[in-house]
Amino acid sequence: GLATIDLESSPPPDLVIEVEHTSSAVSKMPIYAALRVPEVWRWQNETLTVYRLAQDDYQEQSHSQTLAGFPLEPLRTALSRRLSVNETSLVAEFRKLVS
């Protein structure tokens, strides 16, 4: 709702999560870089990928720096099962994986 963006008073988010169903987020990555969003997670083709801003471009990472210690592999496992189990069971499984 802002007419102009002032990154001093309205800083960018620490993390953007892009879920790609019909169109790719690739065209948005330069926009996120210009806004200096430090980390982008992309869910595309049943794959969750973490990207970290390095200078003016995003580089794929094995872990999140924004959410240090976040259990990405258990999340990926849970996401891969989202169509085969109900939401309650999926949350319970994820909790077991991270406990």
Secondary structure, DSSP 8 states (H G I E B T S, - for coil): --SS--TTTS---SEEEEE-SSS-SGGGHHHHHHTT--EEEEEETTEEEEEEEETTEEEEESS-STTTT--HHHHHHHHHTTTTS-HHHHHHHHHHHH-
